[in-house]
Amino acid sequence: MSFIVTTGATGRLGSRVAARLAGAGVEQRLVSRHADRAASLEGATAVSADYGDPVAVRRALDGATTVLFVSAKEGPERLDRHRAFVDAARDAGVTHLVYVSFYGAAPDATFTLARDHWATEQYIRDSGIPFTFLRDNLYADFLPYLAGDDGVIRGPAGRGRVSVVAQDDIAEGAAAVLLRPEDHEGATYDLTGPRAVTLDEVAAVLTRATGRVFSYHEETVEEAYASRSGAPGWQVEAWVSTYLAIAAGELEEVGDGVPALTGHPATSLEGLFPRRTG
């Protein structure tokens, strides 16, 4: 019997995809580092596997046809873990990989982690496994966490814009691909919101939605590095380069992936964070 594998099944995105697949009545295997934390879903079994353990991953993927490949936890060894996962998928005979990549993935992307996503895409291409790439932009759901305890979003983003995307839209699009992978073989989808927003606009929407005052403070590059000192170098580079990518206009284009896959417009920032009433 064929089935779908959903990796990252206990995470924010993977769990959303798994719930949609269960609702569609398909058999799936939920793969995460902690299977005991996976939701109890109709037609689903849960197994534990860490991307850093090729034997466990190979076993978890055995018998699967289509696999949702959610990227590994950020870190300096992330690309090596991705390559090991792809090798295990190839050895297990997986017939389609749906990889959750990043918008604007390129070898010269300003955002450092987008370069790792590009390298992973190329490794998947070279593996010979049929694939679909879902290049999602920054998660709109996470925007409140950009602010400090004082409600200020700090970074060198200038007046740049970013077409942030809701996680529910990504999950719905991913589920659509997983249910009919043959319709999406070799395709790359840019998953974004319906418009690009500045961080000032983000702050205004969050203020109206929560009643808490948010604002954006434009840092210089030097200030950005100084304010994030103490974290590992790769992490500081990732944080700062996120804002620099916004400033460079690399995250502002609006893609049609969400409406193409889901049949409805992408969720707006105001739709995700509606105005507070009362």
KEKE-3310 file (N, C-alpha, C; in steps of 0.2 Angstrom, whole numbers, plus 5000, padded with zeros to 4 digits):
npx = (5004:5003:5009:5009:5023:5024:5035:5043:5032:5027:5029:5025:5021:5022:5013:5001:4999:4999:4986:4977:4979:4975:4961:4958:4957:4968:4982:4995:5012:5019:5033:5045:5056:5052:5041:5031:5025:5017:5001:4986:4979:4967:4971:4985:5001:5015:5032:5049:5062:5078:5085:5099:5102:5104:5101:5089:5081:5080:5073:5061:5056:5054:5044:5037:5028:5026:5034:5033:5045:5051:5061:5077:5081:5087:5105:5123:5125:5115:5114:5121:5113:5102:5106:5109:5096:5090:5098:5094:5080:5081:5087:5077:5068:5058:5046:5043:5047:5042:5048:5050:5056:5063:5058:5065:5077:5093:5110:5117:5109:5104:5099:5106:5102:5094:5102:5107:5095:5094:5105:5101:5090:5096:5103:5093:5088:5099:5098:5089:5076:5059:5052:5044:5045:5042:5042:5042:5039:5044:5036:5021:5014:5024:5028:5025:5034:5046:5047:5054:5053:5048:5040:5046:5052:5067:5079:5090:5081:5077:5066:5061:5050:5040:5033:5025:5019:5005:5005:4995:4991:5002:5002:4990:4992:5003:4997:4989:4998:5004:4993:4990:5003:5008:5003:5011:5024:5041:5039:5040:5034:5031:5026:5017:5011:4996:5000:5015:5022:5029:5039:5035:5021:5018:5020:5009:4998:4999:4998:4985:4978:4981:4981:4992:5006:5016:5031:5043:5060:5073:5088:5106:5118:5129:5123:5114:5122:5129:5118:5114:5124:5134:5126:5128:5139:5134:5121:5119:5122:5112:5100:5103:5104:5092:5084:5092:5089:5076:5078:5085:5075:5073:5063:5050:5042:5026:5020:5011:5008:5000:4986:4985:4987:4978:4966:4960:4962:4978:4980:4978:4988:4981:4970:4975:4979:4967:4958:4957:4942:4931)
npy = (4994:5011:5026:5043:5052:5064:5075:5084:5084:5087:5100:5118:5120:5107:5100:5106:5103:5089:5087:5092:5082:5071:5074:5073:5060:5051:5039:5041:5043:5050:5059:5064:5071:5068:5057:5054:5066:5069:5073:5063:5056:5052:5038:5039:5035:5037:5040:5041:5050:5057:5069:5069:5056:5044:5030:5029:5038:5032:5021:5026:5032:5021:5012:5023:5034:5048:5062:5074:5086:5094:5108:5106:5110:5126:5129:5127:5115:5111:5110:5099:5089:5090:5085:5072:5067:5068:5058:5047:5046:5044:5031:5024:5023:5033:5042:5055:5070:5083:5098:5110:5125:5141:5157:5166:5158:5156:5155:5167:5174:5187:5185:5173:5160:5157:5153:5141:5134:5135:5127:5115:5112:5110:5099:5090:5090:5084:5072:5064:5061:5064:5080:5094:5111:5121:5137:5147:5163:5174:5169:5176:5174:5174:5187:5195:5191:5197:5208:5217:5216:5228:5231:5235:5233:5230:5233:5232:5235:5246:5255:5244:5231:5216:5201:5193:5177:5167:5154:5144:5145:5141:5127:5122:5124:5115:5103:5101:5098:5087:5078:5076:5073:5071:5080:5091:5089:5093:5107:5124:5133:5150:5155:5167:5182:5192:5205:5216:5222:5235:5236:5246:5246:5233:5235:5244:5236:5226:5233:5238:5226:5220:5229:5233:5243:5243:5246:5251:5252:5258:5251:5254:5244:5242:5244:5234:5222:5224:5224:5211:5204:5190:5179:5164:5165:5162:5162:5176:5182:5176:5182:5196:5197:5194:5206:5214:5208:5211:5225:5226:5223:5210:5201:5206:5204:5198:5182:5169:5157:5153:5156:5148:5135:5133:5138:5150:5167:5173:5174:5190:5202:5209:5200:5190:5195:5202:5218:5224:5223:5232)
npz = (5000:4996:5003:5010:5016:5029:5034:5048:5056:5069:5069:5066:5053:5046:5054:5051:5038:5039:5045:5036:5026:5032:5034:5020:5019:5017:5018:5029:5035:5049:5052:5063:5075:5087:5089:5099:5101:5090:5083:5085:5071:5059:5049:5050:5055:5067:5067:5074:5068:5065:5055:5055:5056:5046:5044:5052:5045:5032:5035:5040:5028:5020:5008:5005:4994:4990:4997:5009:5012:5024:5028:5038:5055:5057:5056:5056:5050:5042:5028:5025:5032:5025:5012:5016:5019:5007:5000:5007:5004:4990:4991:4997:4987:4985:4976:4973:4979:4989:4992:5004:5001:5000:4996:4982:4982:4979:4972:4975:4984:4995:5008:5019:5022:5011:5001:5005:5004:4990:4986:4991:4983:4971:4974:4975:4962:4955:4961:4954:4958:4956:4958:4967:4971:4984:4986:4999:5006:5019:5035:5039:5050:5060:5062:5074:5082:5078:5085:5099:5117:5120:5109:5097:5081:5075:5063:5048:5036:5029:5018:5012:5005:5009:5004:5014:5019:5024:5035:5035:5022:5015:5020:5014:5001:5000:5003:4992:4982:4987:4986:4973:4965:4952:4944:4946:4944:4943:4945:4951:4964:4969:4985:4992:5001:4996:4994:4995:5010:5020:5034:5043:5040:5044:5057:5060:5057:5066:5078:5077:5078:5090:5100:5107:5106:5092:5083:5070:5069:5060:5058:5056:5047:5055:5068:5068:5068:5080:5089:5090:5095:5102:5099:5089:5075:5062:5064:5067:5055:5047:5053:5051:5037:5033:5035:5026:5014:5012:5011:5000:4990:4987:4992:4989:4978:4972:4971:4962:4967:4979:4975:4964:4968:4978:4974:4979:4984:4991:5009:5017:5026:5035:5035:5042:5054:5061:5064:5080:5090:5100)
capx = (5000:5007:5007:5013:5026:5024:5041:5041:5025:5025:5030:5020:5019:5021:5006:4995:4999:4996:4979:4974:4980:4970:4955:4957:4957:4974:4986:5002:5017:5021:5040:5048:5061:5048:5034:5026:5021:5013:4994:4983:4975:4965:4975:4992:5006:5020:5039:5054:5068:5081:5089:5106:5102:5102:5097:5082:5077:5079:5068:5055:5054:5053:5038:5033:5028:5027:5036:5034:5052:5051:5069:5079:5082:5093:5111:5128:5126:5108:5114:5123:5108:5097:5109:5108:5089:5089:5101:5090:5074:5083:5088:5071:5063:5053:5045:5041:5049:5039:5053:5048:5061:5062:5057:5071:5082:5098:5117:5119:5104:5107:5098:5111:5099:5091:5108:5106:5089:5095:5109:5097:5086:5101:5105:5087:5088:5104:5097:5085:5070:5055:5051:5041:5048:5038:5047:5038:5042:5044:5030:5017:5012:5029:5029:5025:5040:5052:5048:5057:5048:5046:5036:5050:5055:5073:5083:5092:5077:5076:5059:5059:5044:5041:5027:5024:5013:5002:5007:4989:4991:5007:5000:4985:4996:5007:4993:4986:5003:5005:4987:4991:5010:5009:5001:5016:5031:5046:5036:5042:5029:5032:5021:5018:5004:4993:5004:5021:5022:5034:5039:5030:5014:5017:5019:5003:4993:4999:4995:4977:4975:4982:4980:4999:5010:5022:5034:5049:5066:5078:5095:5111:5120:5133:5119:5111:5126:5130:5112:5113:5131:5133:5124:5133:5140:5130:5114:5119:5122:5105:5096:5104:5103:5084:5082:5095:5086:5070:5080:5087:5069:5073:5057:5044:5038:5020:5019:5004:5008:4995:4980:4986:4987:4972:4960:4958:4967:4982:4978:4981:4991:4975:4966:4978:4978:4961:4958:4954:4936:4929)
capy = (5000:5017:5031:5049:5054:5071:5076:5090:5083:5090:5108:5122:5119:5100:5098:5109:5099:5082:5088:5092:5076:5066:5076:5070:5052:5047:5036:5045:5042:5056:5059:5070:5069:5065:5054:5054:5072:5069:5072:5057:5058:5046:5035:5041:5032:5041:5037:5045:5050:5064:5070:5067:5048:5041:5024:5030:5042:5027:5016:5030:5033:5015:5011:5029:5036:5055:5064:5081:5087:5101:5109:5104:5116:5130:5128:5126:5108:5110:5108:5092:5085:5090:5080:5065:5066:5066:5052:5042:5046:5040:5024:5021:5022:5038:5043:5062:5075:5090:5102:5117:5129:5148:5162:5169:5154:5157:5155:5174:5178:5191:5181:5168:5153:5156:5150:5134:5131:5134:5121:5109:5111:5107:5092:5086:5089:5080:5065:5061:5060:5069:5085:5100:5115:5126:5143:5152:5169:5174:5168:5181:5172:5175:5194:5198:5189:5201:5214:5216:5217:5235:5232:5238:5229:5233:5229:5237:5234:5252:5256:5239:5228:5209:5198:5188:5173:5164:5146:5140:5145:5136:5120:5121:5122:5109:5097:5100:5095:5080:5074:5075:5075:5070:5087:5096:5087:5098:5114:5128:5138:5155:5156:5174:5185:5195:5211:5217:5227:5238:5235:5251:5244:5228:5237:5247:5231:5222:5238:5238:5219:5218:5235:5234:5248:5241:5251:5249:5256:5256:5251:5253:5237:5241:5243:5227:5217:5225:5222:5204:5201:5185:5173:5161:5169:5160:5165:5183:5183:5175:5187:5203:5196:5194:5213:5216:5205:5216:5232:5225:5221:5203:5198:5210:5202:5194:5176:5167:5150:5151:5155:5143:5128:5132:5141:5156:5172:5172:5178:5196:5203:5211:5195:5185:5199:5207:5224:5222:5227:5233)
capz = (5000:4995:5007:5010:5022:5031:5039:5052:5058:5075:5069:5064:5046:5045:5058:5047:5032:5041:5047:5029:5022:5036:5032:5014:5020:5014:5022:5029:5040:5052:5054:5067:5080:5093:5087:5104:5101:5084:5084:5083:5065:5056:5044:5051:5060:5068:5068:5076:5064:5065:5048:5056:5057:5039:5045:5054:5040:5027:5038:5040:5021:5016:5006:5004:4987:4990:5003:5011:5014:5027:5029:5044:5059:5055:5059:5051:5047:5039:5021:5026:5034:5019:5007:5019:5019:4999:4999:5010:5000:4984:4992:4999:4981:4985:4969:4972:4984:4989:4996:5006:5000:5002:4990:4980:4983:4973:4975:4977:4988:5001:5014:5018:5022:5005:4998:5007:5000:4983:4986:4992:4977:4966:4976:4973:4955:4953:4963:4949:4961:4954:4964:4967:4975:4987:4989:5003:5008:5027:5038:5041:5057:5065:5062:5080:5086:5076:5089:5106:5123:5119:5103:5092:5076:5073:5058:5042:5031:5025:5016:5008:5006:5009:5003:5019:5018:5030:5036:5033:5014:5013:5021:5010:4994:5000:5003:4986:4978:4989:4984:4965:4963:4945:4941:4949:4944:4940:4946:4957:4966:4974:4989:4995:5002:4991:4992:4999:5015:5023:5041:5046:5039:5048:5064:5061:5057:5073:5083:5077:5079:5097:5105:5109:5101:5088:5078:5066:5070:5055:5061:5052:5047:5060:5073:5068:5070:5087:5094:5090:5097:5107:5096:5084:5069:5056:5066:5067:5048:5045:5056:5048:5030:5032:5034:5021:5008:5012:5009:4993:4986:4985:4995:4988:4972:4974:4967:4961:4969:4983:4972:4959:4971:4983:4971:4982:4985:4997:5015:5018:5033:5039:5036:5047:5060:5060:5068:5087:5091:5107)
cpx = (5004:5004:5011:5017:5026:5030:5039:5034:5023:5027:5024:5017:5018:5014:5000:4994:4996:4989:4975:4974:4975:4963:4953:4956:4962:4978:4993:5006:5020:5028:5042:5053:5058:5041:5029:5022:5017:5005:4991:4978:4973:4969:4982:4995:5012:5026:5044:5060:5071:5085:5096:5107:5100:5099:5090:5078:5075:5073:5061:5052:5052:5046:5034:5033:5030:5029:5036:5041:5052:5059:5070:5080:5088:5099:5116:5129:5119:5109:5116:5117:5102:5100:5108:5101:5088:5092:5096:5083:5075:5084:5082:5066:5058:5052:5043:5043:5046:5043:5050:5055:5060:5062:5064:5077:5087:5105:5120:5114:5107:5105:5102:5108:5095:5096:5108:5100:5090:5100:5106:5092:5090:5102:5099:5087:5093:5103:5093:5078:5065:5053:5046:5044:5043:5042:5042:5042:5042:5037:5027:5015:5018:5031:5029:5031:5047:5053:5051:5051:5045:5041:5039:5053:5061:5077:5085:5088:5075:5068:5057:5053:5045:5034:5026:5018:5011:5003:5001:4989:4996:5005:4995:4988:5000:5003:4990:4991:5004:4999:4987:4998:5011:5007:5006:5023:5036:5044:5039:5037:5032:5026:5022:5011:5002:4997:5010:5020:5028:5034:5035:5023:5013:5016:5012:4997:4993:4997:4988:4974:4976:4981:4987:5002:5016:5024:5040:5054:5071:5085:5100:5114:5125:5129:5116:5116:5128:5124:5111:5120:5129:5130:5129:5133:5135:5123:5113:5118:5115:5100:5097:5102:5096:5082:5086:5092:5080:5072:5082:5081:5069:5067:5051:5040:5032:5020:5012:5003:5002:4988:4980:4985:4980:4966:4957:4964:4971:4979:4982:4984:4985:4970:4968:4978:4973:4961:4954:4948:4934:4934)
cpy = (5006:5022:5038:5050:5062:5072:5083:5090:5086:5098:5111:5121:5112:5097:5100:5105:5092:5082:5088:5086:5071:5068:5074:5063:5048:5044:5040:5042:5049:5055:5065:5067:5066:5063:5054:5061:5073:5069:5065:5059:5051:5044:5037:5037:5037:5037:5042:5045:5057:5064:5068:5060:5045:5035:5025:5033:5037:5023:5020:5031:5027:5013:5017:5031:5044:5057:5072:5082:5094:5102:5108:5111:5120:5129:5127:5120:5106:5107:5100:5087:5085:5085:5073:5063:5064:5059:5046:5041:5042:5033:5020:5020:5027:5041:5051:5065:5081:5094:5109:5121:5136:5152:5166:5165:5155:5157:5162:5178:5182:5187:5174:5161:5152:5152:5143:5130:5130:5128:5114:5107:5108:5100:5087:5085:5084:5072:5061:5059:5066:5073:5090:5104:5120:5132:5148:5157:5169:5173:5174:5180:5174:5183:5197:5197:5193:5207:5212:5216:5224:5236:5234:5233:5233:5229:5234:5235:5240:5253:5250:5235:5220:5206:5192:5184:5169:5157:5142:5140:5140:5129:5118:5119:5116:5102:5096:5097:5088:5075:5072:5077:5075:5076:5092:5094:5092:5105:5117:5133:5143:5156:5162:5176:5189:5202:5212:5223:5229:5236:5240:5249:5238:5230:5240:5241:5227:5227:5238:5231:5217:5223:5236:5238:5244:5247:5248:5254:5254:5257:5252:5246:5236:5240:5236:5222:5218:5223:5215:5200:5195:5179:5170:5165:5168:5163:5172:5185:5182:5180:5194:5202:5196:5201:5216:5214:5209:5222:5232:5224:5214:5199:5201:5208:5197:5188:5174:5159:5148:5151:5149:5136:5127:5134:5147:5161:5171:5177:5184:5197:5205:5205:5190:5189:5204:5212:5222:5227:5227:5236)
cpz = (5000:5000:5007:5016:5023:5036:5043:5055:5064:5075:5066:5057:5044:5048:5054:5041:5033:5042:5041:5025:5026:5034:5025:5013:5017:5020:5023:5035:5042:5054:5057:5072:5086:5091:5092:5104:5095:5086:5082:5077:5062:5050:5044:5056:5061:5070:5070:5071:5064:5058:5049:5057:5051:5040:5047:5049:5034:5029:5038:5033:5017:5015:5004:4996:4987:4997:5004:5014:5017:5029:5037:5048:5057:5059:5054:5047:5043:5032:5021:5027:5028:5014:5010:5018:5011:4998:5001:5006:4993:4985:4994:4993:4981:4978:4968:4979:4983:4994:4998:5006:5003:4995:4989:4981:4977:4976:4978:4981:4994:5007:5014:5018:5015:5000:4999:5004:4993:4982:4987:4986:4971:4967:4974:4966:4952:4956:4958:4952:4958:4959:4962:4972:4977:4990:4993:5005:5016:5029:5041:5049:5062:5066:5069:5084:5084:5081:5096:5111:5123:5113:5097:5088:5074:5068:5052:5036:5026:5024:5012:5010:5006:5009:5007:5017:5024:5030:5033:5025:5012:5014:5016:5003:4994:5000:4996:4981:4980:4987:4977:4963:4956:4941:4942:4948:4940:4941:4952:4958:4971:4978:4993:4997:4996:4989:4997:5004:5018:5031:5045:5045:5043:5055:5065:5061:5064:5079:5083:5079:5087:5102:5108:5104:5098:5084:5075:5067:5065:5058:5055:5052:5053:5067:5074:5070:5078:5092:5094:5092:5102:5105:5091:5078:5063:5058:5065:5059:5045:5047:5052:5041:5028:5030:5028:5014:5007:5009:5002:4988:4984:4987:4994:4982:4975:4969:4967:4963:4974:4979:4967:4962:4975:4980:4975:4983:4991:5003:5016:5025:5037:5040:5042:5054:5060:5065:5075:5087:5099:5112)
residu = (MET:SER:PHE:ILE:VAL:THR:THR:GLY:ALA:THR:GLY:ARG:LEU:GLY:SER:ARG:VAL:ALA:ALA:ARG:LEU:ALA:GLY:ALA:GLY:VAL:GLU:GLN:ARG:LEU:VAL:SER:ARG:HIS:ALA:ASP:ARG:ALA:ALA:SER:LEU:GLU:GLY:ALA:THR:ALA:VAL:SER:ALA:ASP:TYR:GLY:ASP:PRO:VAL:ALA:VAL:ARG:ARG:ALA:LEU:ASP:GLY:ALA:THR:THR:VAL:LEU:PHE:VAL:SER:ALA:LYS:GLU:GLY:PRO:GLU:ARG:LEU:ASP:ARG:HIS:ARG:ALA:PHE:VAL:ASP:ALA:ALA:ARG:ASP:ALA:GLY:VAL:THR:HIS:LEU:VAL:TYR:VAL:SER:PHE:TYR:GLY:ALA:ALA:PRO:ASP:ALA:THR:PHE:THR:LEU:ALA:ARG:ASP:HIS:TRP:ALA:THR:GLU:GLN:TYR:ILE:ARG:ASP:SER:GLY:ILE:PRO:PHE:THR:PHE:LEU:ARG:ASP:ASN:LEU:TYR:ALA:ASP:PHE:LEU:PRO:TYR:LEU:ALA:GLY:ASP:ASP:GLY:VAL:ILE:ARG:GLY:PRO:ALA:GLY:ARG:GLY:ARG:VAL:SER:VAL:VAL:ALA:GLN:ASP:ASP:ILE:ALA:GLU:GLY:ALA:ALA:ALA:VAL:LEU:LEU:ARG:PRO:GLU:ASP:HIS:GLU:GLY:ALA:THR:TYR:ASP:LEU:THR:GLY:PRO:ARG:ALA:VAL:THR:LEU:ASP:GLU:VAL:ALA:ALA:VAL:LEU:THR:ARG:ALA:THR:GLY:ARG:VAL:PHE:SER:TYR:HIS:GLU:GLU:THR:VAL:GLU:GLU:ALA:TYR:ALA:SER:ARG:SER:GLY:ALA:PRO:GLY:TRP:GLN:VAL:GLU:ALA:TRP:VAL:SER:THR:TYR:LEU:ALA:ILE:ALA:ALA:GLY:GLU:LEU:GLU:GLU:VAL:GLY:ASP:GLY:VAL:PRO:ALA:LEU:THR:GLY:HIS:PRO:ALA:THR:SER:LEU:GLU:GLY:LEU:PHE:PRO:ARG:ARG:THR:GLY)
# end
